[in-house]
Amino acid sequence: MIVIVKVILIIIAVLLFGFMIFIHEFGHFFTAKLSGIRVNEFAIGMGPTLFHFQKGETKYALRLFPIGGFCAMEGEDTDSPDNGAFNNKPIWKRIIVISMGAIMNILFGLVLMMIILGQEPAFTSTTIAQFTKNSALQSAGLKTGDTFVSIDHYRIRGDKDLNFALATANPDSVDIEINRSGKLLHFDDVKFHSQILKGKKYVTIDFYVLPIRKTAGTLIQKSAQDTVSTVRMVWYSLLGLLSGKFGLNDMAGPVGAADAVGQAVSAGLKQSFLSGLNNVLYIMMLFTVNLGVFNLIPFPALDGGKLFFLIIEAIRRKPIKAQYQVAVETVGFVLLMGFMLLVTYSDILRLVTGKGLGG
């Protein structure tokens, strides 16, 4: 029975993953249609076509490999004389069309967040309610009623920020800023108690925070706050990869994502079906927000790369030649696929040996 339930939850995860891709491409699709842009094909999946039908000017297709999708617009990659071509529309319309895929992913994350938080009896604040016995934080001079403002200069707006900042902090030296009765106080080089997991030291949280009463208003506010916090976490993590703070072993590709879903399902089912489902929803929330943010990176072959070209066009007041854009995006696509293969290999290595390429 447990195996059947686990399979059901994994199927739900696959369907949600497919919907995550669909809603991204649909964001491009519906804004393109509203802008009068001709859409030649709207496809979910990549590779050979399994099923398709034609309606008006657009071919709608389902393709074999469920690893992406596309919204092929006339004049997107080549200069077209068609009045409905992407390249012939005002630049503000083109910016909206390119941006809407990522925006839809983040909005989907917001919906999933509301579903998850809507089941909670109350929410978590960032104000200290009490300390555990022998609390390092209390010994450092913090008091009940203090509200966290920043940790290691990472701004704290909600409990998700607080958890992330502490999870990535060095337990031996943490800079903390708090609000105490309207006054900002700084506590530098605070040493936390720590624990070692997989060879790394992590902060041991030795305090509790006050609850926030659940109402319709606080649910909306908390869902929006946590979604914004997730976006910030993704950006911070990407910057951490560039700066060397995080390594390849901290990343996950499709194989690692599938393993994470499996682990989340298994962990949740130890409690109940609902816990397993909520774990799936949370993982999917992370995936869809990651997809949205990642696509906005100004890298060729991503939506952010197209936005970068559009911004240059707006500044120059004339477009960059389509053949140059295609050449740059082709190189970017090859590099991106190479990077994904590297991350996937690291995922497989981690599953087999317990360690990825990053050690």
N, C-alpha and C positions, 0 to 999 in steps of 0.2 A: 504493500500500500504506500509506504514511504517513497519507494522508487517511482511509482506512478505520479505521486504529488510533486516530486522533484522534477520529473519530466514535464509536467504541466507548467510549473514555474519557469523552467528554462524555455519552453515554447512561448510563454508570455514575454520573457526577456527578448527573445528573437523577434517577436512581433513588434514590441516597443522599439527595438533597434531599427527595424524596417520603417516604422512610423517616424522615427527621428530623422532618417534619411529623406523620407517622403516630405516631411514638413519643411525641411531645408530647401529642397528643390521647389516645393510648392510656393515658398516665399518669393523665389525668383519668378516663378510662373505667373502667379496672379498679379504681381506688380507690373510684369512685362505686358500682360494682357490689358491691364488698366491704363498703361502708358501708350497703348497702340502699337506695341512692338510685335512683330511676327515671330511666333514660336514654331519652329519646324518640327521639333520632337521633344516630348516630355517623357523621360525614361526613369524607371526605378531599377537599380541593378546595373551591372556592366557586362560586357561580353555579348555572346550570341543572343538574339531575340527569341524569347519563349512564346510571347503572345503580343499582338499589337492590333490596334484599330485606328482608323482615320476619322477625325471629326473636324470638318472645316479645313483650315490650313495646317492643323497640328496632328502629328502622329503620336499616339500614346502607346508606350511599350513597357513590357516587363521583361527584363533580361536575366541571364542565367546566374551570374555571380552577385550575391547580395552584399556588395562591398561599397556601394555608392549609388550614384544616379546622376542625371544631368538634365538641364533645361537648355536645349540648343536653340539659340535665338539667331535669326537672320542678321548678318552684319556684325556679329559679336567678335569673330576672329578674322574677318576679312571686310574690306570696304565694299559695301553693296549699294547700288543705286535705288533699291527698293525704298519707297516712302515709309514702309513699316520696319525698316532695318534699325537695329540697335545703334549703329554708328551715326544714323541721321536724326536721332532724338536729342533733345536738350540735355546738357550734361547733368543737371540736377535729377532728371528722371533716371538716367543711367546709374547714378550713384545710389539712388533709392533701390533700384532693381538689384544691383549687385550686393548691397548691404542687407537686403531683407531676408536672405537665407539664414545668415548668422543670427539676425534679430529673432526670427521665428524659432530657432533652436533655443535661444535664451528664454523666450516666452514659454516654450514647452517645459523648460526646466522650472520656471515659476509655477506652472500648473501642477507639475509633479510635486514640487515643494509644498504647495498648499494641501494637496491630498495627504501627504505624509504628516505635516504639522496639524492638520485638521483632526487627527486621531489623538493628539496629545491632550492630557487634562490641563496642562499649564505649560508655559514656556520658560526658558532659562535666561536670566539677566547676566550682567557683567559686574554686579555689585556683591561684594563679599558678605555672606551671611554668618559664617562661622569657620573655624579652622579645625583641622584634625590635630590629634595629639602630637606634640613635638614638631609642629609645623615650622618649616624653614622660612616660609613667607611671613609668618607672624613674628618670628625671631628677628627678621630683617626690619621690622617696624611697621608693617601694614596692620590695619585695624578693621574690624567689622564695620560695614557701611562705606568702605572705600570702593570707588568704582574705577575699573581699569580704563585708561585712556590710550596707552600704547605699550607695546612690549618690543624691545629692541628696535624702536622707531617704526614698528608696524602698527598702524592705526587700528584701534579696537572700537568697533561700532556695535558688535553683537557677540554672542557666545561662540559662534562659528569662527569669527576672527580670533577670539581668545584661545580656543582650542588649537587652531592652526599655528598661531604664534608660539604657543608653548611647545607644540609638537616639533617645531623646527628650531627651537632655541637650544643653545648650549647650556646644559644644566649648571655648569660651573660658573657662568657669568651671564646674568640676564639683567638688562636695563629696563626698569619699570617706571611708568608714569601713571599716577592715579589722581583722581579727583576726590578730595576730602572736604566736604562742606563748602564746595565752590572754589577751593584753592587747589592749584596743581602742585603736586609734590613728586619729586624724583628719587628713585632708589636705584643706584647703579651697582653693577657687579654683584647682584644677589645670587647666592649659591643655593640651588634647590637640591632636595634629595633626588636621586636618580635611579633608574633601572636600566639594565642592558638587554636589548632585544636584537637578535641577529647581528651581534657584534657592535651595535651602536648604542650610545647613551641617550636616554630620553628623560625629560622632566617627569617627576612623580608629582601629580597634582595633590596638594595637601590642604585644600580649602573647599568650601561649598558656597554657592551663590544663591541670591534671592530668586524666587519664582516670579513670573509675570502672569497675571490673571488672563485666562483665555476669553476673548470676546471676538465678534466678527471683525472689529477694527484692529485688534492686536494680531489676529490671524493674518490679515492682509498685510499689515505692516511687517510682521515677522517673516512672512514668506518672501516679501520683496527684499527685506534686509538680508536674509540668508542667501537668496539668489545672487544679489550683488556681492556678497562675501565670497561666494563660490567663483564668480567671475574674477574677483581680485586674487583669489588663491591660484587660479589658473595662470594669470598674468605673472604673478610673483614666482610661480614655479618655472615658467618659461624663462624668465629673467635669471632665475637660479641656475638653469641649465647653461645659459650663455656665460654666466659668471663663474661657473664651476662649483657652485654650492651644492648642486644636485648632479648626479651622474646618470649614465645610461641605465644603470640598474634600478633607478627610481622611476623609469618610464615603463609604459606597457603598450604593446601593439595589439592587434586582433587576438593573438593567442593568449596574451596576458589578460586581456579584457574578458575573454571567455572563461579563463580560469578564475578571475575575480568574481564573475557572476556565479560560477559553480560553488565557490567557497561561500559567497553571501547566501545562496540558497540553502546550502547545508547547515550553515550556522543558524539561520533563521528557523529552519524546520526543527531544530532541537527544542524550540519553544512552542511554535505553532505555525499553521499555514499562513496566518496573517503576518506574522513576523518575517517569514520567508518572502512573502509578497512585498512587504515594505522594504526589505533589503534590496530586492530587485528594483523597486521604484527609485530607491536612493541611488543605486549604482547607475541606473539609466539617467537620472537627473544629472549626475556628475558627467556622464558621457555626452549628453546633449549640450550642456553648458561648455564642456571642453571643445566639442565640435564647433560651436558658435564662435568661441574666442579664438581658437586655433585658425579658423578660416579668415579671421580679420588681420592676421599677421601679414605685413607687407612683403610677402614672398611670392615670386612668380609661380603660377599654377594654382594659387589660392585666390579666394575672393579679395583678400587684402592686397594682393599684387595687382589685381585689376583696378581696385580703388586707388592705388598708388599712381597708376598710369592716368586715371581720370583726374586726380588732383593736379598732376603735372600738366595735363591738357588744360585744366581750368586756369592755371597760372600762366602758361604759354599762350593761351587763347587759340591754340590749334592742336589737333591730335598728333600723337606719335604715329608714324606709318604702321599700318596693320602688320606688315611682314616683319618689322622689328619686334613688335609685341609678341607675335607668334614664336619667333626665334627664342626670345628670352623665356617665354612661358614653357617652351619645349625643353629647354635646358633645366628650368626649375622643376618641371614634372619628372624628368629623369633623376635629378638629385633627390626629390621628395620620395620617389619610389625606392631609390637606393637606401635612403634613410629608414623607410618603413621596413624594408627587408632586413636591415641591420637590427632594428628594434625587435622584429619578429624572431630573428635568430637568437637574440638575447633572451626573449621570452621562453623559447624552447629550451635553451641552455639552463635557464633558471628552474624550469620544471623538472629537468633531468638531474641537475647537479645541486640545485639549491642556490646557485649564484649566477647572475647574468654577466654580460661582458664588462660591466662596471665593477665587478668584484663583489 
